[in-house]
């Protein structure tokens, strides 16, 4: 979807394509994975992207590449075995004590349709030179098949693209695609997409895209309830059915792990979706092309996007785990078999390294830097800082350093921190500094007040990535509290002591 169609966009993060082999292991390959199933159905994959597992039973290459901030070196992240699950421990070791971003999501199909940092488009990105941001490699921890893995966490401004693809459908050629998303991570921005887009990163008119969209924007099509909905981005319109606007058969879906499908052929297309952890697929639309000019025949151009719209509209949010694109229009039976494979893969939420981060728990957040191990995040009115708190501190000081964990206001897989003594007020960032502000229920406030926990960068406690600036973490610097990147133009982005300053021990609250 293009920004000249103007709605805020939902972006979902993409990852990097593999052509670099990793040494084979002695473990036996899986016999059938999604792309094997599609091939058996006569609609082979022409692109296959995943940061969690192999999508072919014999695949044993890299899934994605990460780059760490400490020295800007990169590493390909592969599999535990051929046809198996990601070797997330390799990423953890490589990124220990620093931050990492995903630089490439490799293509397992052999066509080299990898996804990399999206370039400037009709709607320019916020990063230097107009290029989109890259996803924080550790912001979306999960497990799959009992193994640790990471998804592609797309915050607004993040995006991946390939404008020079091989074998992807063009014109009115038939194709199919599925993606697994986090159904709890979305927004009303334009546009969190995965699929077929323009090769020049411009809005080239109706019918020049065919991509899966996920979010709750209502500027074009929408479904029942408040969203989010699975829809098709066909350029200059998000469609939930044959007509622009409302489709009563397209329900709100928010499975923690969501299988989303869009497929199209001459004057016929379909939307399907289901719970990626259990059960089958439902069909939300199956019929003729939209009842609007320019969509029959289609004019698809064959680029691939993740987390952005066709013209690089990049105000969206979402999380991507795996997805493919096919040559030919897959049958429902083929997709049902793929869904069975997905549910058998064993997707599950990652567990916090500290059970105290359970919503409803009262906690305090203690610094781990050697200088400051008696200092806690506290507030005085709207001002947030760190201060020494001990058993002899006043009841006011203890209360100011106490917080109630809430499910993330913008993403329930993350957390928000409500003041214990100022109900309804939360830690939030503004101009990169943390404040205590009352929740005004705006989308911006909810994003600013949502933080995604992971293991502490220095090996202690937890680090908390900003939900909408995912490479920035809660950091104390000169006793003030910021969201800081590991290196940057601000003094509080300094690399010295960064890993220590962004690591916090979560303790029981000074005021329970």
N, C-alpha and C positions, 0 to 999 in steps of 0.2 A: 504494500500500500504506500502511496506517496504522500508527502506532507502537503502538497498543494491541495490535497483532499483533507488536509488539515487536522486531524484529530491527534491527540497525544498518543505516542506509540508505545506498544509493549514489546520489549525485546527479549528474546531468548537466546541464550548464549550458545554458540556453536563450538566445534573443536576440530582437531587437525587430522589430515589424511595420511595413511601410511603407505610408503613405498619402501621404507627402510626396514630390512628384515632384522629380527632379533633371533639370536641363536635358538634353534629348536630344543625342546626339552624331551625327556624320555616319557612324559605323561602322554597317554593316549588322547587323540583329538576327539571332540564330540562328533557324533555321526550326522547330526542335522541341526542347523541353526536357521535364523530367519531367512537369510539369503539362499540357503539350500532349498528351503521350502518354496520360496518364490520361483526359483529356477525350475523346480519340479512341476510347478504350475504353469510354466511357459511364459513367465513374466520376470526375467532375471533382474537382479539389482544392477543399477548403473552407478550408484553411489551408496556407501554404507559407512556411517559415522557413529562412533560410540566411544565414551570414556570409561565404560564399565565392563565390557565383555566383547568377545569375538562374535561376529555376526555371520561367519562361515565356520563350519565344523573343522576345516583344515587351516584356518588363518592363524598365523603365528608371528605377525609383524607388530609394529608399533601402533598403539591406539591414538596417542596424542603426544605432543611435546610441551614441556614447560620451560620457562626461563625464570631464574631466580634473581632477586634484586641485588643481592650482595656483590655479585661479580658479573652479572649479565650473561652467564653461561647457560646453555640449554641442555636438556636431556630428554630423549624419547622414553616414553613409558609404555611398556609392553604387557605381556600376559604371563600368568603363572604357568600356563601350558597351552598347547595348540588347541584352538576351539574353546578356550576356557575364559577365566575371569582376569581382570586387570591386576597387575602387580602394584598395588597402591603403596606398598612398603618402599618401593624404589623411589616414588615421589616423596614420601615422608622423609626418607634419608637425605635426598638431594635438597629438599627445601627446609631442612631443620634449621631453626634459628634465624630464618629470613622469610620473606614472602615470595610467592611464585605466581606467575600468570600463565594461562594456556595460550601458546603461540600458534600451534597447528592442531587441527583435528584431522587425522589421516583418513583416507578413503580405503576401505578394505576390499573394494571391488576390483582393484587392479587398474582402474582407469585414471588414477591420480586426480580424482575430483576432491582434493583436500580443501579444507576450509581454513582461511587465515584472516588476519586483521582486515576488516572491511575498509575499503578506500572511501574518499570523499564521493558524494553523490549530489543529486538534485537538492537534497536536504543535507547540509554539511554536518559532520560530527563535531564534537566538542574538543577532541584531542588535537595535539599539535599537527598542523598540516591538514586538518579535517578528517584524519583517520579515526575510526572508532577505538574505544578502549578495548583492552583484552580482559577476559574473565579471570578473577581471582581463582587460582587452582584449588584452593582449600575451602572455599566458601560453601560448598554443597556436599558435605560428607554423608554417605549412606552406606548400607551393606547390600550386596547382591550375592546370592548363593552362600551367605554366611561370610563373605569376604569383604573387607573394607574397600570402598570405591569413592570416587568424587564425580559429581555432575558438573555441567557448565552453567555457572551462576551468572545470569544476564541482569545486570543493573542498568538503569537508563544510561545511554551513551555507549553501551557495549554492543559489539556486532562482529560477525564473521561472514565471509563471502568468497565465492569463486566465480569470476566472470568469464573464465576460459575453460569450459568444461568439455568432457568427451562423452557422447552417447546419451545425454539428457534430452528429453523430448523438446521439440520445437514446433511452432505452428499449432496445428490441431492434432498432433500425434498423441496417442494414448499413453498414459502414465499412471502410476500409483505412488503413494508415499505414506509412511507412518512415522510417528515420533512418540517417544515416552517423555512426558513432562512432569514436573511437580505441580499437581493441580491446586496447591494452596499458594503458589507464588505467581502472582499476576498483577496487572494494573490496567488502567484505562488509557494507556498511551498507545501510540501507533508505532510500530506494530510488531508484536512478538510472533514471528513467522519462522517456518522451516519449509523450504521447498524451492520451486521454480520461479525465477525472476529475470529482470532485464539485465543484459550483458554490459550496459553502459552506466549502471547505477543511477538511471534517470527514470522518471515516470513517462513511459512511452505510450500510454493510452490504455483504454479498456481492453481486457483480455490478454495483456502482455505478461501476466503472472498467473501462476497456479500454485499456491502454497497453503500449508496448514497455518491457521491463526488460532491463538489461545489468549483470551483475556475478557474484559467486560466493558469495552468501549461500545457505545450505542450510536455513534455518528452515522453508521451505515446499517448493516444487518445486525440482528440480535435475536435471542431466543427467550424462553420463559424464565421467570425469576429475575434475580439481580446479577446473574452471571457468576463466574466466567462461563463462556461458551466456546465450543470448538466450531470454527467457521472456516470458510475458504477466502483467502485474499486473492482476488482475481484482477487486481489493480483498479484503482478508483472505486472500489467497493469491497466491503467484507460481506460475504453472502452466507446466510444461514439456510437458504432454500431457493426456490425458483424466482421469487420476487425480491427486489431490494426491500430491506426492512425486516419485519417480524416473521418468524417461523415458529408456530406453536409446538412443533415437533422437535425443536432443538433445545434440550433442557440445560439448566445450570448443572455443571459437573465440577466437582472439586475433590476427586479421589487424590489421595496423597501421591500416588503414582498413576498417571493417566496415559492410556494408549489412545492416540488421536490419529485419524486416517482421513485423507482426502484423495480422491482418484477421479480422473476425467478421461473421456474419449469423445469423438465427434457427437455433439449435441446431447451429451449424457454425462452426468457426474454424480458423486455421492460423498456424503459425510458419514463416518462411523466412529465410534469411540467405546471405551470400556475401562474397567478397573484393571490396571496392569498387575495387580497382586492376586486377583481371583476372578473367576467368571468369564463370560463371553463378551462379544461385541454387540452393540445396538446400532441400528441404522437410523440416523436423524434426518437424512434426506437422500433420495434416490430418484433422479428424474432428469428433465431437460435442462439445458443451460439457462442462465438467468434471463428473465423477461425484461431485458434492457439492451440497448444498442451496443454492439462491439464485442459481445461475448460468444457469438456463434457465427462463423467459426472462431476458435481461439487463435491467438497470435503469440503463443509462448515463445520465450527467447532462450531458455536453457541455462541461465546462470543458477547458482545455488546460494541461498541466504540462510542465515541462522540469527535470530534475535532482532532483526531489523525488517523494515519494509523495502520495497523494490527500489525506491529512490534514496535509500539509506536513512529513512525516518527512523530515529533511534531513541524514542522516549519511552520505550516499553520495558517490561521486566518479566522474567521467567527463568525456569531452570530446565535444561535439556540433558537427557541421559543417553539416548540412542535414537537413531532414525535411519531410514533408507529411502531411496527413490528407485523406481523400477522402469523398465522398458515394457510397455504394454499395460493394459487395464486388468489388474488382478481380479480374480473371482472372489466372491464372498467366502467360498470354501477355503481358498488359499489363505485369505486373511484370518479366517477362524483358526486355521492350523498355526499361523504365526502367533496369534494371541495365546494359544495354548502353550507355545514355546516361551512366550514372555512371562506368563504367570508361573511357569515352572522354573524360571530363572531365579526367583526368590528375591525380588526387590524389597527392601525394608529400610525404614529410617535409620540413620546413624544415631548412636547413643552418645549423649553428652559425657564428657570425661568426669563430670561432677554431678551427682544426683541432686545437689542443691539447686540446680538450674531448672527444676521442675516448676511449671507455672503454679503460682499460689504459695510458693516457699518464700520466706523472709530471709534475706541474705545481706551481707556486707561484702565489699570488694576491696581487697588489700593489695597494695603494690608489692612487687617482688624484686625490684631493683635494689642493690645492696644498700644504697643510701637511705632507702625509704620504706623499709619493711614494716614499720609501725604506722604508715600512712594509709588512709582509706579514702575512697571517693565519697565526697560529702557535698552538701549544699548549704548556702546561707541565702535565703530568698531564692532568686533566680540564678545566682552565681554558683557555679560548680567548680570545685578544686579538690586537692587532696589535703588531708589534715591528719595529724597524729591523734589517734583515739586509743585510750587504754581503759582498764577497768575503773580507774579513778576519774575518768572524764565525766563531765556533767551529763545529766539525762538528755539535755537538748543536743549536745554534741553527738551523743550516741544515736539519738533519733535521726539527726541529720545525715548520719552515715549508714542508715538502714533503708533497704529497698525491698519491694515485693516483686518477685519475678512474675511477669505476665507473658502469655503467648504473644509472639511478635505482632504488633498492631498491623503491620503490612505483610507479614509472612508468618504463619503459625508454626513453621519449622524453625523459626528463630525466636528471639526473646525481646521483651521490652522491660524497662525497670521503672516501676512506679514508686514515688516517694512514700515512705511509711507514715510521715507526719504531714503530708500535703496531698491528700487523696485527689486523684484525678490528674496529678502532675507527673510528668515523666522526664527522664533524661532524654535530651534530643540534641542533635548538632545543628548549628547555624553558623554559616561562614567558617566551617570546620571546627568551631569551638563548642564544647558541651555546656548546656544550660538546663535548668529545670523550668519547664513551661507547662501550663495547663493544656490538656488534650483538646484541640479544637475540632477534632474529627475530620480534618482535611486529609486528603491523600498525601500531601507533602509532609504534614506533621507525622503521620503514621510511618512513612518511610524514614524520616529523620530520626524517629524514636525506636527503630528496629535494628537489632544487632544480632549477628549470627555467630554463635560460639564455636570454637574449635580448640584443640589442644594448645596450650600455651607455647608461644614461639621460643621461649627459652627452656622449655621442658617442664615448667611449673604452671599449675592451674590452667587457666583458659585465656585465650585471646578472643576479642569480639570485633568482627568485621562489620562495618556499616552496611546496611542492606542496600542503600542506593549509591554508595561509593565503595564498591566491594574490595578495592585494594587498600582502603584506609581502615585502621584499627583504633579502638579507644586507647589513647596514650596519655600518660602524665608527663609534663615537661615544665620545669620551673614551677612545679606545684599546681599548674593549671591543667585542664583536661581537654584534649582535642581528639579528632579523628585524624590520624597521621599516616602517610605513606612512608615506605622505607627508602628515603631519599626524595628530594624535591626542593622547590624554591622557598618554602617556608622554614623558618628556624625550627619549628616543631616537627619537621620531616627529617631531621638530621639522622644519619645512619648510626651514629655513635649511640650505643646502649638501646637501640630501637627494640631489639628482641626482648630485652628485660622490661623496658617501659610499657610495652603492649601486653605483658603477661600479668594476670591478676589471679590471686588465690580467692576462691569463693568460699566464704565462711558463713557460719550462722550469724544472723543479724544481731548487732549490738542491742537493738530494741526488737525482741521477738514479735 
